[in-house]
Amino acid sequence: MEIKKSTLYIIPSFIGNNDSLEHISSYNLRIINEIRYFIVESEKKSRRFIKKILPEKNQDDLFFIQINKNKNYLDVENYLNPLKKGENMGLMSDSGNPVIADPGASVINSAHILKINVKPLVGPSSILLGLISSGMNGQKFTFTGYLPINIKERTKQLKYLEKKSIKYYETQIFIETPYRNNQLLALMKKVLSPNTQLSVASCLDSKEEKIISLPIRDWKKEKINLDKKPTVFLIGIK
């Protein structure tokens, strides 16, 4: 008997604290409802997400494999055993889309090597939402991830990203551990040029959402508390 062609679905979850079902398409709901095997960042949060969007789905029938970021290729390939047997699987992170500032790339790469179908589902990404709401160049941009923790190295990196944004007209996007957001903002106000545009997109897709995009000279008058709030930072020129 021929084994059916299986698919690894890349499943977006909620971002922020807005877990309204209005943000989940009927197509996504149908696909998730048909899947029993999930590769996840954390089982607890993934179960909670599925319970929220599909309360009738039997949790006892579900199987979760938690991603170990330190696993090698052979270990990661074992995650995909249900796919090899013809079962569909879902890849999920705790917030937004997998892979972008989240684990999952090695799983997807292994699926490609094994000639398994990979299907991304449409959903929220704080990185892209921050970019399209910034007013900066969306044709050319770089996501850097986290900046160095050391103040000297962090300042050096900020200056480098600022020069790069001017030289190439390229928007620079980065994030920070939420409890260090205020320190990062204070440093940018101090070391970046007055004409550099800084956009702060905080608590996206939630009731506390706040998006401010101003040149540094105007940011020095702006008061905002970003402590422990998920935030995307962008610098560039307009």
GIRA-V33861 format. One record per run of one state. SS is the DSSP state (H for helix, E for strand, L for the rest). FROM is the first residue (numbers start at 0). LEN is the number of residues. If there is no record, write none. Layout:
# GIRA-V33861
ss = <SS,SS>
from = <FROM,FROM>
len = <LEN,LEN>
This chain:
# GIRA-V33861
ss = <L,E,L,H,L,H,L,E,L,H,L,H,L,E,L,H,L,H,L,E,L,H,L,E,L,H,L,E,L,H,L,E,L,H,L,E,L,E,H,L,E,L>
from = <0,6,11,20,23,25,34,36,40,42,53,58,61,62,66,72,79,80,84,88,92,104,113,116,120,125,132,140,146,150,168,170,175,177,191,196,202,209,215,219,230,236>
len = <6,5,9,3,2,9,2,4,2,11,5,3,1,4,6,7,1,4,4,4,12,9,3,4,5,7,8,6,4,18,2,5,2,14,5,6,7,6,4,11,6,2>
